[in-house]
Amino acid sequence: MNPVKPCPECGQNNLFATTTNAGSGYGPMLLPKLGGFIVPATFEVVVCADCGLTRFFASSEARSKLATAKKWVRK
Ligand SMILES: [Zn+2]
């Protein structure tokens, strides 16, 4: 897991996390070409219960594909 504490906005540690798909058939694919053949890549979503700051972290599997995925350009 990424070092998510403390919250970079308010400095508190009242954080909650879940894992969710980075796309579906009804919306944009937010991590294109970084998932499996059928299953989309996933995010760990971290929400600060005090200030509401919400952060999305691409899974380690998705990040491992960035360097070779054609959709992604190094900046
Ligand atoms: Zn916060």
N, CA, C, O and the ligand as a Tripos MOL2 file, in Angstrom:
@<TRIPOS>MOLECULE
protein
  301   299    76     0     0
PROTEIN
NO_CHARGES

@<TRIPOS>ATOM
      1 N           0.8340   -1.1930    0.0000 N.3       1 MET1
      2 CA          0.0000    0.0000    0.0000 C.3       1 MET1
      3 C           0.8690    1.2430    0.0000 C.2       1 MET1
      4 O           1.9470    1.2740    0.5930 O.2       1 MET1
      5 N           0.3780    2.2560   -0.6730 N.am      2 ASN2
      6 CA          1.1040    3.5150   -0.7370 C.3       2 ASN2
      7 C           1.1030    4.1840    0.6300 C.2       2 ASN2
      8 O           0.1800    3.9730    1.4170 O.2       2 ASN2
      9 N           2.1230    4.9880    0.9260 N.am      3 PRO3
     10 CA          2.1170    5.7440    2.1900 C.3       3 PRO3
     11 C           1.1040    6.8740    2.0850 C.2       3 PRO3
     12 O           1.4190    7.9360    1.5480 O.2       3 PRO3
     13 N          -0.1030    6.6630    2.5860 N.am      4 VAL4
     14 CA         -1.1940    7.6120    2.3770 C.3       4 VAL4
     15 C          -1.4080    8.5530    3.5600 C.2       4 VAL4
     16 O          -2.0960    9.5660    3.4330 O.2       4 VAL4
     17 N          -0.8200    8.2190    4.7110 N.am      5 LYS5
     18 CA         -1.0070    9.0650    5.8960 C.3       5 LYS5
     19 C           0.1930    9.9640    6.1070 C.2       5 LYS5
     20 O           1.3180    9.5540    5.8200 O.2       5 LYS5
     21 N          -0.0030   11.1510    6.5900 N.am      6 PRO6
     22 CA         -1.2900   11.7850    6.8750 C.3       6 PRO6
     23 C          -1.9110   12.3490    5.6020 C.2       6 PRO6
     24 O          -1.2820   12.3400    4.5450 O.2       6 PRO6
     25 N          -3.1340   12.8340    5.7020 N.am      7 CYS7
     26 CA         -3.7850   13.4860    4.5700 C.3       7 CYS7
     27 C          -2.9450   14.6990    4.1490 C.2       7 CYS7
     28 O          -2.6250   15.5370    4.9920 O.2       7 CYS7
     29 N          -2.5800   14.8130    2.8560 N.am      8 PRO8
     30 CA         -1.7600   15.9440    2.4230 C.3       8 PRO8
     31 C          -2.5090   17.2690    2.4280 C.2       8 PRO8
     32 O          -1.8770   18.3210    2.3340 O.2       8 PRO8
     33 N          -3.8280   17.2550    2.5340 N.am      9 GLU9
     34 CA         -4.6160   18.4860    2.5420 C.3       9 GLU9
     35 C          -4.7530   19.0590    3.9530 C.2       9 GLU9
     36 O          -4.4940   20.2420    4.1750 O.2       9 GLU9
     37 N          -5.1670   18.2060    4.9150 N.am     10 CYS10
     38 CA         -5.4840   18.7190    6.2530 C.3      10 CYS10
     39 C          -4.5570   18.1750    7.3410 C.2      10 CYS10
     40 O          -4.5900   18.6590    8.4720 O.2      10 CYS10
     41 N          -3.7330   17.1780    7.0180 N.am     11 GLY11
     42 CA         -2.7710   16.6680    7.9820 C.3      11 GLY11
     43 C          -3.3200   15.6640    8.9650 C.2      11 GLY11
     44 O          -2.5970   15.2220    9.8570 O.2      11 GLY11
     45 N          -4.5930   15.2860    8.8260 N.am     12 GLN12
     46 CA         -5.2000   14.3300    9.7530 C.3      12 GLN12
     47 C          -4.9760   12.8970    9.2710 C.2      12 GLN12
     48 O          -4.5020   12.6710    8.1570 O.2      12 GLN12
     49 N          -5.3200   11.9410   10.1180 N.am     13 ASN13
     50 CA         -5.1240   10.5280    9.8070 C.3      13 ASN13
     51 C          -6.4380    9.7560    9.7380 C.2      13 ASN13
     52 O          -6.4340    8.5330    9.8760 O.2      13 ASN13
     53 N          -7.5460   10.4320    9.5310 N.am     14 ASN14
     54 CA         -8.8700    9.8130    9.5130 C.3      14 ASN14
     55 C          -9.2100    9.3780    8.0840 C.2      14 ASN14
     56 O         -10.1050    9.9350    7.4470 O.2      14 ASN14
     57 N          -8.4740    8.3670    7.5930 N.am     15 LEU15
     58 CA         -8.5500    7.9730    6.1870 C.3      15 LEU15
     59 C          -9.2040    6.6090    6.0370 C.2      15 LEU15
     60 O          -9.0570    5.7370    6.8940 O.2      15 LEU15
     61 N          -9.9280    6.4350    4.9370 N.am     16 PHE16
     62 CA        -10.5660    5.1620    4.6000 C.3      16 PHE16
     63 C         -10.2050    4.8100    3.1700 C.2      16 PHE16
     64 O         -10.0330    5.6870    2.3240 O.2      16 PHE16
     65 N         -10.0930    3.5100    2.9080 N.am     17 ALA17
     66 CA         -9.6720    3.0740    1.5770 C.3      17 ALA17
     67 C         -10.5210    1.9190    1.0860 C.2      17 ALA17
     68 O         -11.0430    1.1300    1.8740 O.2      17 ALA17
     69 N         -10.6520    1.8330   -0.2350 N.am     18 THR18
     70 CA        -11.3140    0.7000   -0.8710 C.3      18 THR18
     71 C         -10.6540    0.4840   -2.2240 C.2      18 THR18
     72 O          -9.8470    1.3020   -2.6660 O.2      18 THR18
     73 N         -10.9940   -0.6070   -2.8720 N.am     19 THR19
     74 CA        -10.4930   -0.8950   -4.2140 C.3      19 THR19
     75 C         -11.6770   -0.9040   -5.1680 C.2      19 THR19
     76 O         -12.7210   -1.4790   -4.8610 O.2      19 THR19
     77 N         -11.5150   -0.2630   -6.3320 N.am     20 THR20
     78 CA        -12.5970   -0.2170   -7.3000 C.3      20 THR20
     79 C         -12.0380   -0.3320   -8.7070 C.2      20 THR20
     80 O         -10.8690   -0.0340   -8.9510 O.2      20 THR20
     81 N         -12.8890   -0.7680   -9.6290 N.am     21 ASN21
     82 CA        -12.4710   -0.8680  -11.0150 C.3      21 ASN21
     83 C         -12.2620    0.5240  -11.6080 C.2      21 ASN21
     84 O         -12.9520    1.4740  -11.2400 O.2      21 ASN21
     85 N         -11.3100    0.6330  -12.5230 N.am     22 ALA22
     86 CA        -10.9940    1.9140  -13.1500 C.3      22 ALA22
     87 C         -11.8150    2.1650  -14.4100 C.2      22 ALA22
     88 O         -11.4420    3.0020  -15.2320 O.2      22 ALA22
     89 N         -12.9240    1.4520  -14.5700 N.am     23 GLY23
     90 CA        -13.7860    1.6810  -15.7230 C.3      23 GLY23
     91 C         -14.8540    0.6140  -15.7940 C.2      23 GLY23
     92 O         -14.7550   -0.4340  -15.1550 O.2      23 GLY23
     93 N         -15.8890    0.8990  -16.5910 N.am     24 SER24
     94 CA        -16.9570   -0.0680  -16.8150 C.3      24 SER24
     95 C         -17.5010    0.1700  -18.2150 C.2      24 SER24
     96 O         -16.9800    1.0030  -18.9580 O.2      24 SER24
     97 N         -18.5360   -0.5540  -18.5670 N.am     25 GLY25
     98 CA        -19.1460   -0.3720  -19.8770 C.3      25 GLY25
     99 C         -19.9350    0.9190  -19.9900 C.2      25 GLY25
    100 O         -20.3640    1.2720  -21.0890 O.2      25 GLY25
    101 N         -20.1420    1.6380  -18.8940 N.am     26 TYR26
    102 CA        -21.0150    2.8110  -18.9010 C.3      26 TYR26
    103 C         -20.2760    4.1220  -18.6870 C.2      26 TYR26
    104 O         -20.9130    5.1660  -18.5480 O.2      26 TYR26
    105 N         -18.9800    4.0960  -18.6580 N.am     27 GLY27
    106 CA        -18.2420    5.3350  -18.4480 C.3      27 GLY27
    107 C         -16.8600    5.2180  -19.0350 C.2      27 GLY27
    108 O         -16.5310    4.2060  -19.6550 O.2      27 GLY27
    109 N         -16.0500    6.2310  -18.8530 N.am     28 PRO28
    110 CA        -14.7010    6.2100  -19.4050 C.3      28 PRO28
    111 C         -13.8230    5.1620  -18.7380 C.2      28 PRO28
    112 O         -13.9930    4.8470  -17.5600 O.2      28 PRO28
    113 N         -12.8970    4.6360  -19.4940 N.am     29 MET29
    114 CA        -11.8780    3.7400  -18.9550 C.3      29 MET29
    115 C         -10.7400    4.6380  -18.4830 C.2      29 MET29
    116 O         -10.0560    5.2550  -19.3000 O.2      29 MET29
    117 N         -10.5350    4.7160  -17.1840 N.am     30 LEU30
    118 CA         -9.5830    5.6850  -16.6300 C.3      30 LEU30
    119 C          -8.1450    5.1910  -16.6420 C.2      30 LEU30
    120 O          -7.2130    5.9920  -16.5750 O.2      30 LEU30
    121 N          -7.9580    3.8770  -16.7260 N.am     31 LEU31
    122 CA         -6.6040    3.3230  -16.8450 C.3      31 LEU31
    123 C          -6.5710    2.3860  -18.0480 C.2      31 LEU31
    124 O          -6.4030    1.1780  -17.8810 O.2      31 LEU31
    125 N          -6.7300    2.9260  -19.2620 N.am     32 PRO32
    126 CA         -6.8450    2.0650  -20.4360 C.3      32 PRO32
    127 C          -5.5960    1.2290  -20.6580 C.2      32 PRO32
    128 O          -4.4690    1.6860  -20.4680 O.2      32 PRO32
    129 N          -5.8340   -0.0080  -21.0650 N.am     33 LYS33
    130 CA         -4.7690   -0.9470  -21.4500 C.3      33 LYS33
    131 C          -3.8640   -1.3560  -20.2910 C.2      33 LYS33
    132 O          -2.7810   -1.8940  -20.5210 O.2      33 LYS33
    133 N          -4.2840   -1.1130  -19.0550 N.am     34 LEU34
    134 CA         -3.4520   -1.4850  -17.9180 C.3      34 LEU34
    135 C          -4.0540   -2.6140  -17.0920 C.2      34 LEU34
    136 O          -3.4780   -3.0290  -16.0870 O.2      34 LEU34
    137 N          -5.2220   -3.1160  -17.5190 N.am     35 GLY35
    138 CA         -5.8420   -4.2180  -16.7950 C.3      35 GLY35
    139 C          -5.6000   -5.5350  -17.5010 C.2      35 GLY35
    140 O          -4.6760   -5.6690  -18.3040 O.2      35 GLY35
    141 N          -6.4530   -6.5150  -17.1860 N.am     36 GLY36
    142 CA         -6.3610   -7.8050  -17.8510 C.3      36 GLY36
    143 C          -7.1370   -7.7820  -19.1510 C.2      36 GLY36
    144 O          -7.6200   -6.7300  -19.5710 O.2      36 GLY36
    145 N          -7.2620   -8.9400  -19.7950 N.am     37 PHE37
    146 CA         -7.9350   -9.0210  -21.0890 C.3      37 PHE37
    147 C          -9.3950   -8.6000  -20.9600 C.2      37 PHE37
    148 O          -9.9080   -7.8870  -21.8230 O.2      37 PHE37
    149 N         -10.0660   -9.0250  -19.9050 N.am     38 ILE38
    150 CA        -11.4850   -8.6970  -19.7080 C.3      38 ILE38
    151 C         -11.6800   -7.7760  -18.5050 C.2      38 ILE38
    152 O         -12.5440   -6.9000  -18.5200 O.2      38 ILE38
    153 N         -10.8820   -7.9780  -17.4780 N.am     39 VAL39
    154 CA        -11.0590   -7.2390  -16.2300 C.3      39 VAL39
    155 C         -10.2920   -5.9090  -16.2970 C.2      39 VAL39
    156 O          -9.1060   -5.9000  -16.6280 O.2      39 VAL39
    157 N         -10.9580   -4.7870  -15.9860 N.am     40 PRO40
    158 CA        -10.2440   -3.5080  -16.0170 C.3      40 PRO40
    159 C          -9.2230   -3.3880  -14.8850 C.2      40 PRO40
    160 O          -9.2900   -4.1090  -13.8890 O.2      40 PRO40
    161 N          -8.3000   -2.4830  -15.0560 N.am     41 ALA41
    162 CA         -7.3460   -2.1720  -13.9840 C.3      41 ALA41
    163 C          -8.1080   -1.6340  -12.7770 C.2      41 ALA41
    164 O          -9.2680   -1.2370  -12.8890 O.2      41 ALA41
    165 N          -7.4570   -1.6270  -11.6430 N.am     42 THR42
    166 CA         -8.1300   -1.1620  -10.4360 C.3      42 THR42
    167 C          -7.3800    0.0110   -9.8030 C.2      42 THR42
    168 O          -6.1800    0.2080   -9.9950 O.2      42 THR42
    169 N          -8.1510    0.7660   -9.0460 N.am     43 PHE43
    170 CA         -7.6260    1.8320   -8.2090 C.3      43 PHE43
    171 C          -7.7810    1.4550   -6.7490 C.2      43 PHE43
    172 O          -8.7320    0.7660   -6.3780 O.2      43 PHE43
    173 N          -6.8550    1.9030   -5.9230 N.am     44 GLU44
    174 CA         -7.1460    2.0130   -4.5060 C.3      44 GLU44
    175 C          -7.5940    3.4520   -4.2960 C.2      44 GLU44
    176 O          -6.8660    4.3850   -4.6370 O.2      44 GLU44
    177 N          -8.7750    3.6380   -3.7430 N.am     45 VAL45
    178 CA         -9.3300    4.9640   -3.5060 C.3      45 VAL45
    179 C          -9.1940    5.2690   -2.0250 C.2      45 VAL45
    180 O          -9.6300    4.4800   -1.1860 O.2      45 VAL45
    181 N          -8.5940    6.4040   -1.6950 N.am     46 VAL46
    182 CA         -8.4000    6.8050   -0.3060 C.3      46 VAL46
    183 C          -9.1390    8.1280   -0.0870 C.2      46 VAL46
    184 O          -8.8810    9.1170   -0.7740 O.2      46 VAL46
    185 N         -10.0630    8.1290    0.8800 N.am     47 VAL47
    186 CA        -10.8460    9.3210    1.1980 C.3      47 VAL47
    187 C         -10.5140    9.7730    2.6120 C.2      47 VAL47
    188 O         -10.4700    8.9640    3.5380 O.2      47 VAL47
    189 N         -10.2850   11.0520    2.7680 N.am     48 CYS48
    190 CA        -10.0940   11.6390    4.0940 C.3      48 CYS48
    191 C         -11.4610   11.9720    4.6750 C.2      48 CYS48
    192 O         -12.2020   12.7730    4.1040 O.2      48 CYS48
    193 N         -11.7950   11.3610    5.8070 N.am     49 ALA49
    194 CA        -13.1060   11.5800    6.4220 C.3      49 ALA49
    195 C         -13.2260   12.9680    7.0420 C.2      49 ALA49
    196 O         -14.3370   13.4000    7.3490 O.2      49 ALA49
    197 N         -12.1300   13.6690    7.2310 N.am     50 ASP50
    198 CA        -12.1930   15.0070    7.8190 C.3      50 ASP50
    199 C         -12.3860   16.0990    6.7760 C.2      50 ASP50
    200 O         -13.2280   16.9780    6.9650 O.2      50 ASP50
    201 N         -11.6280   16.0690    5.6790 N.am     51 CYS51
    202 CA        -11.7340   17.1590    4.6970 C.3      51 CYS51
    203 C         -12.3130   16.7090    3.3590 C.2      51 CYS51
    204 O         -12.6810   17.5480    2.5370 O.2      51 CYS51
    205 N         -12.3990   15.4070    3.1280 N.am     52 GLY52
    206 CA        -13.0080   14.9180    1.8960 C.3      52 GLY52
    207 C         -12.0500   14.7290    0.7390 C.2      52 GLY52
    208 O         -12.4580   14.2650   -0.3260 O.2      52 GLY52
    209 N         -10.7940   15.0750    0.9190 N.am     53 LEU53
    210 CA         -9.8400   14.8540   -0.1680 C.3      53 LEU53
    211 C          -9.8940   13.3910   -0.5780 C.2      53 LEU53
    212 O          -9.8280   12.4980    0.2670 O.2      53 LEU53
    213 N         -10.0140   13.1500   -1.8740 N.am     54 THR54
    214 CA        -10.0960   11.7920   -2.4140 C.3      54 THR54
    215 C          -8.9540   11.5740   -3.3820 C.2      54 THR54
    216 O          -8.7440   12.3560   -4.3100 O.2      54 THR54
    217 N          -8.2170   10.4940   -3.1500 N.am     55 ARG55
    218 CA         -7.0640   10.1930   -4.0070 C.3      55 ARG55
    219 C          -7.2310    8.8240   -4.6390 C.2      55 ARG55
    220 O          -7.7640    7.9040   -4.0180 O.2      55 ARG55
    221 N          -6.7740    8.6930   -5.8710 N.am     56 PHE56
    222 CA         -6.8400    7.4360   -6.6060 C.3      56 PHE56
    223 C          -5.4220    6.9560   -6.8700 C.2      56 PHE56
    224 O          -4.6040    7.6990   -7.4130 O.2      56 PHE56
    225 N          -5.1260    5.7150   -6.4880 N.am     57 PHE57
    226 CA         -3.8050    5.1300   -6.7300 C.3      57 PHE57
    227 C          -3.9740    3.9280   -7.6450 C.2      57 PHE57
    228 O          -4.6940    2.9860   -7.3140 O.2      57 PHE57
    229 N          -3.3170    3.9590   -8.7890 N.am     58 ALA58
    230 CA         -3.3550    2.8110   -9.6900 C.3      58 ALA58
    231 C          -2.6950    1.6110   -9.0020 C.2      58 ALA58
    232 O          -1.6920    1.7590   -8.3040 O.2      58 ALA58
    233 N          -3.2720    0.4240   -9.2100 N.am     59 SER59
    234 CA         -2.7270   -0.7920   -8.5950 C.3      59 SER59
    235 C          -1.3020   -1.0440   -9.0840 C.2      59 SER59
    236 O          -0.8880   -0.5310  -10.1230 O.2      59 SER59
    237 N          -0.5690   -1.8350   -8.3240 N.am     60 SER60
    238 CA          0.8070   -2.1440   -8.7300 C.3      60 SER60
    239 C           0.8230   -2.9060  -10.0490 C.2      60 SER60
    240 O           1.7380   -2.7220  -10.8520 O.2      60 SER60
    241 N          -0.1790   -3.7660  -10.2890 N.am     61 GLU61
    242 CA         -0.2640   -4.4820  -11.5690 C.3      61 GLU61
    243 C          -0.4320   -3.4850  -12.7240 C.2      61 GLU61
    244 O           0.2290   -3.6070  -13.7560 O.2      61 GLU61
    245 N          -1.3140   -2.5060  -12.5450 N.am     62 ALA62
    246 CA         -1.5200   -1.4970  -13.5930 C.3      62 ALA62
    247 C          -0.2440   -0.6880  -13.8130 C.2      62 ALA62
    248 O           0.1300   -0.4230  -14.9560 O.2      62 ALA62
    249 N           0.4170   -0.2980  -12.7430 N.am     63 ARG63
    250 CA          1.6360    0.5160  -12.8750 C.3      63 ARG63
    251 C           2.7450   -0.2440  -13.5740 C.2      63 ARG63
    252 O           3.5720    0.3470  -14.2690 O.2      63 ARG63
    253 N           2.7600   -1.5640  -13.3890 N.am     64 SER64
    254 CA          3.8250   -2.3540  -14.0140 C.3      64 SER64
    255 C           3.6950   -2.3870  -15.5310 C.2      64 SER64
    256 O           4.6580   -2.7250  -16.2200 O.2      64 SER64
    257 N           2.5360   -2.0450  -16.0610 N.am     65 LYS65
    258 CA          2.3070   -2.0740  -17.5140 C.3      65 LYS65
    259 C           2.5080   -0.7140  -18.1860 C.2      65 LYS65
    260 O           2.4890   -0.6270  -19.4140 O.2      65 LYS65
    261 N           2.6970    0.3330  -17.4090 N.am     66 LEU66
    262 CA          2.7550    1.6890  -17.9740 C.3      66 LEU66
    263 C           3.8590    1.8560  -19.0060 C.2      66 LEU66
    264 O           3.6320    2.4580  -20.0550 O.2      66 LEU66
    265 N           5.0320    1.3450  -18.7330 N.am     67 ALA67
    266 CA          6.1930    1.6100  -19.5940 C.3      67 ALA67
    267 C           6.0380    1.0030  -20.9810 C.2      67 ALA67
    268 O           6.6500    1.4790  -21.9370 O.2      67 ALA67
    269 N           5.2180   -0.0530  -21.1010 N.am     68 THR68
    270 CA          5.1010   -0.7330  -22.3970 C.3      68 THR68
    271 C           3.7220   -0.5840  -23.0350 C.2      68 THR68
    272 O           3.5290   -1.0030  -24.1760 O.2      68 THR68
    273 N           2.7630    0.0030  -22.3250 N.am     69 ALA69
    274 CA          1.4160    0.1610  -22.8760 C.3      69 ALA69
    275 C           1.4050    1.3010  -23.8960 C.2      69 ALA69
    276 O           1.9020    2.3930  -23.6210 O.2      69 ALA69
    277 N           0.8360    1.0370  -25.0690 N.am     70 LYS70
    278 CA          0.8930    2.0200  -26.1600 C.3      70 LYS70
    279 C           0.0770    3.2800  -25.8740 C.2      70 LYS70
    280 O           0.3760    4.3440  -26.4160 O.2      70 LYS70
    281 N          -0.9400    3.1720  -25.0380 N.am     71 LYS71
    282 CA         -1.7900    4.3330  -24.7500 C.3      71 LYS71
    283 C          -1.1130    5.3690  -23.8610 C.2      71 LYS71
    284 O          -1.5960    6.4950  -23.7410 O.2      71 LYS71
    285 N          -0.0020    4.9990  -23.2410 N.am     72 TRP72
    286 CA          0.5960    5.8410  -22.2120 C.3      72 TRP72
    287 C           1.9230    6.4230  -22.6780 C.2      72 TRP72
    288 O           2.7740    5.7100  -23.2110 O.2      72 TRP72
    289 N           2.0900    7.7330  -22.4700 N.am     73 VAL73
    290 CA          3.2830    8.4580  -22.9010 C.3      73 VAL73
    291 C           3.9830    9.0130  -21.6760 C.2      73 VAL73
    292 O           3.3570    9.6550  -20.8320 O.2      73 VAL73
    293 N           5.2800    8.7660  -21.5770 N.am     74 ARG74
    294 CA          6.0400    9.2870  -20.4460 C.3      74 ARG74
    295 C           6.1200   10.8110  -20.5360 C.2      74 ARG74
    296 O           6.4000   11.3510  -21.6060 O.2      74 ARG74
    297 N           5.8780   11.5070  -19.4270 N.am     75 LYS75
    298 CA          5.9160   12.9800  -19.3870 C.3      75 LYS75
    299 C           7.1000   13.4560  -18.5840 C.2      75 LYS75
    300 O           7.3020   14.6610  -18.4360 O.2      75 LYS75
    301 ZN         -7.8850   15.6100    4.9410 Zn       76 ZN76
@<TRIPOS>BOND
     1     1     2 1
     2     2     3 1
     3     3     4 2
     4     3     5 am
     5     5     6 1
     6     6     7 1
     7     7     8 2
     8     7     9 am
     9     9    10 1
    10    10    11 1
    11    11    12 2
    12    11    13 am
    13    13    14 1
    14    14    15 1
    15    15    16 2
    16    15    17 am
    17    17    18 1
    18    18    19 1
    19    19    20 2
    20    19    21 am
    21    21    22 1
    22    22    23 1
    23    23    24 2
    24    23    25 am
    25    25    26 1
    26    26    27 1
    27    27    28 2
    28    27    29 am
    29    29    30 1
    30    30    31 1
    31    31    32 2
    32    31    33 am
    33    33    34 1
    34    34    35 1
    35    35    36 2
    36    35    37 am
    37    37    38 1
    38    38    39 1
    39    39    40 2
    40    39    41 am
    41    41    42 1
    42    42    43 1
    43    43    44 2
    44    43    45 am
    45    45    46 1
    46    46    47 1
    47    47    48 2
    48    47    49 am
    49    49    50 1
    50    50    51 1
    51    51    52 2
    52    51    53 am
    53    53    54 1
    54    54    55 1
    55    55    56 2
    56    55    57 am
    57    57    58 1
    58    58    59 1
    59    59    60 2
    60    59    61 am
    61    61    62 1
    62    62    63 1
    63    63    64 2
    64    63    65 am
    65    65    66 1
    66    66    67 1
    67    67    68 2
    68    67    69 am
    69    69    70 1
    70    70    71 1
    71    71    72 2
    72    71    73 am
    73    73    74 1
    74    74    75 1
    75    75    76 2
    76    75    77 am
    77    77    78 1
    78    78    79 1
    79    79    80 2
    80    79    81 am
    81    81    82 1
    82    82    83 1
    83    83    84 2
    84    83    85 am
    85    85    86 1
    86    86    87 1
    87    87    88 2
    88    87    89 am
    89    89    90 1
    90    90    91 1
    91    91    92 2
    92    91    93 am
    93    93    94 1
    94    94    95 1
    95    95    96 2
    96    95    97 am
    97    97    98 1
    98    98    99 1
    99    99   100 2
   100    99   101 am
   101   101   102 1
   102   102   103 1
   103   103   104 2
   104   103   105 am
   105   105   106 1
   106   106   107 1
   107   107   108 2
   108   107   109 am
   109   109   110 1
   110   110   111 1
   111   111   112 2
   112   111   113 am
   113   113   114 1
   114   114   115 1
   115   115   116 2
   116   115   117 am
   117   117   118 1
   118   118   119 1
   119   119   120 2
   120   119   121 am
   121   121   122 1
   122   122   123 1
   123   123   124 2
   124   123   125 am
   125   125   126 1
   126   126   127 1
   127   127   128 2
   128   127   129 am
   129   129   130 1
   130   130   131 1
   131   131   132 2
   132   131   133 am
   133   133   134 1
   134   134   135 1
   135   135   136 2
   136   135   137 am
   137   137   138 1
   138   138   139 1
   139   139   140 2
   140   139   141 am
   141   141   142 1
   142   142   143 1
   143   143   144 2
   144   143   145 am
   145   145   146 1
   146   146   147 1
   147   147   148 2
   148   147   149 am
   149   149   150 1
   150   150   151 1
   151   151   152 2
   152   151   153 am
   153   153   154 1
   154   154   155 1
   155   155   156 2
   156   155   157 am
   157   157   158 1
   158   158   159 1
   159   159   160 2
   160   159   161 am
   161   161   162 1
   162   162   163 1
   163   163   164 2
   164   163   165 am
   165   165   166 1
   166   166   167 1
   167   167   168 2
   168   167   169 am
   169   169   170 1
   170   170   171 1
   171   171   172 2
   172   171   173 am
   173   173   174 1
   174   174   175 1
   175   175   176 2
   176   175   177 am
   177   177   178 1
   178   178   179 1
   179   179   180 2
   180   179   181 am
   181   181   182 1
   182   182   183 1
   183   183   184 2
   184   183   185 am
   185   185   186 1
   186   186   187 1
   187   187   188 2
   188   187   189 am
   189   189   190 1
   190   190   191 1
   191   191   192 2
   192   191   193 am
   193   193   194 1
   194   194   195 1
   195   195   196 2
   196   195   197 am
   197   197   198 1
   198   198   199 1
   199   199   200 2
   200   199   201 am
   201   201   202 1
   202   202   203 1
   203   203   204 2
   204   203   205 am
   205   205   206 1
   206   206   207 1
   207   207   208 2
   208   207   209 am
   209   209   210 1
   210   210   211 1
   211   211   212 2
   212   211   213 am
   213   213   214 1
   214   214   215 1
   215   215   216 2
   216   215   217 am
   217   217   218 1
   218   218   219 1
   219   219   220 2
   220   219   221 am
   221   221   222 1
   222   222   223 1
   223   223   224 2
   224   223   225 am
   225   225   226 1
   226   226   227 1
   227   227   228 2
   228   227   229 am
   229   229   230 1
   230   230   231 1
   231   231   232 2
   232   231   233 am
   233   233   234 1
   234   234   235 1
   235   235   236 2
   236   235   237 am
   237   237   238 1
   238   238   239 1
   239   239   240 2
   240   239   241 am
   241   241   242 1
   242   242   243 1
   243   243   244 2
   244   243   245 am
   245   245   246 1
   246   246   247 1
   247   247   248 2
   248   247   249 am
   249   249   250 1
   250   250   251 1
   251   251   252 2
   252   251   253 am
   253   253   254 1
   254   254   255 1
   255   255   256 2
   256   255   257 am
   257   257   258 1
   258   258   259 1
   259   259   260 2
   260   259   261 am
   261   261   262 1
   262   262   263 1
   263   263   264 2
   264   263   265 am
   265   265   266 1
   266   266   267 1
   267   267   268 2
   268   267   269 am
   269   269   270 1
   270   270   271 1
   271   271   272 2
   272   271   273 am
   273   273   274 1
   274   274   275 1
   275   275   276 2
   276   275   277 am
   277   277   278 1
   278   278   279 1
   279   279   280 2
   280   279   281 am
   281   281   282 1
   282   282   283 1
   283   283   284 2
   284   283   285 am
   285   285   286 1
   286   286   287 1
   287   287   288 2
   288   287   289 am
   289   289   290 1
   290   290   291 1
   291   291   292 2
   292   291   293 am
   293   293   294 1
   294   294   295 1
   295   295   296 2
   296   295   297 am
   297   297   298 1
   298   298   299 1
   299   299   300 2
@<TRIPOS>SUBSTRUCTURE
     1 MET1         2 RESIDUE 1 A MET
     2 ASN2         6 RESIDUE 1 A ASN
     3 PRO3        10 RESIDUE 1 A PRO
     4 VAL4        14 RESIDUE 1 A VAL
     5 LYS5        18 RESIDUE 1 A LYS
     6 PRO6        22 RESIDUE 1 A PRO
     7 CYS7        26 RESIDUE 1 A CYS
     8 PRO8        30 RESIDUE 1 A PRO
     9 GLU9        34 RESIDUE 1 A GLU
    10 CYS10       38 RESIDUE 1 A CYS
    11 GLY11       42 RESIDUE 1 A GLY
    12 GLN12       46 RESIDUE 1 A GLN
    13 ASN13       50 RESIDUE 1 A ASN
    14 ASN14       54 RESIDUE 1 A ASN
    15 LEU15       58 RESIDUE 1 A LEU
    16 PHE16       62 RESIDUE 1 A PHE
    17 ALA17       66 RESIDUE 1 A ALA
    18 THR18       70 RESIDUE 1 A THR
    19 THR19       74 RESIDUE 1 A THR
    20 THR20       78 RESIDUE 1 A THR
    21 ASN21       82 RESIDUE 1 A ASN
    22 ALA22       86 RESIDUE 1 A ALA
    23 GLY23       90 RESIDUE 1 A GLY
    24 SER24       94 RESIDUE 1 A SER
    25 GLY25       98 RESIDUE 1 A GLY
    26 TYR26      102 RESIDUE 1 A TYR
    27 GLY27      106 RESIDUE 1 A GLY
    28 PRO28      110 RESIDUE 1 A PRO
    29 MET29      114 RESIDUE 1 A MET
    30 LEU30      118 RESIDUE 1 A LEU
    31 LEU31      122 RESIDUE 1 A LEU
    32 PRO32      126 RESIDUE 1 A PRO
    33 LYS33      130 RESIDUE 1 A LYS
    34 LEU34      134 RESIDUE 1 A LEU
    35 GLY35      138 RESIDUE 1 A GLY
    36 GLY36      142 RESIDUE 1 A GLY
    37 PHE37      146 RESIDUE 1 A PHE
    38 ILE38      150 RESIDUE 1 A ILE
    39 VAL39      154 RESIDUE 1 A VAL
    40 PRO40      158 RESIDUE 1 A PRO
    41 ALA41      162 RESIDUE 1 A ALA
    42 THR42      166 RESIDUE 1 A THR
    43 PHE43      170 RESIDUE 1 A PHE
    44 GLU44      174 RESIDUE 1 A GLU
    45 VAL45      178 RESIDUE 1 A VAL
    46 VAL46      182 RESIDUE 1 A VAL
    47 VAL47      186 RESIDUE 1 A VAL
    48 CYS48      190 RESIDUE 1 A CYS
    49 ALA49      194 RESIDUE 1 A ALA
    50 ASP50      198 RESIDUE 1 A ASP
    51 CYS51      202 RESIDUE 1 A CYS
    52 GLY52      206 RESIDUE 1 A GLY
    53 LEU53      210 RESIDUE 1 A LEU
    54 THR54      214 RESIDUE 1 A THR
    55 ARG55      218 RESIDUE 1 A ARG
    56 PHE56      222 RESIDUE 1 A PHE
    57 PHE57      226 RESIDUE 1 A PHE
    58 ALA58      230 RESIDUE 1 A ALA
    59 SER59      234 RESIDUE 1 A SER
    60 SER60      238 RESIDUE 1 A SER
    61 GLU61      242 RESIDUE 1 A GLU
    62 ALA62      246 RESIDUE 1 A ALA
    63 ARG63      250 RESIDUE 1 A ARG
    64 SER64      254 RESIDUE 1 A SER
    65 LYS65      258 RESIDUE 1 A LYS
    66 LEU66      262 RESIDUE 1 A LEU
    67 ALA67      266 RESIDUE 1 A ALA
    68 THR68      270 RESIDUE 1 A THR
    69 ALA69      274 RESIDUE 1 A ALA
    70 LYS70      278 RESIDUE 1 A LYS
    71 LYS71      282 RESIDUE 1 A LYS
    72 TRP72      286 RESIDUE 1 A TRP
    73 VAL73      290 RESIDUE 1 A VAL
    74 ARG74      294 RESIDUE 1 A ARG
    75 LYS75      298 RESIDUE 1 A LYS
    76 ZN76       301 GROUP 0 **** ****
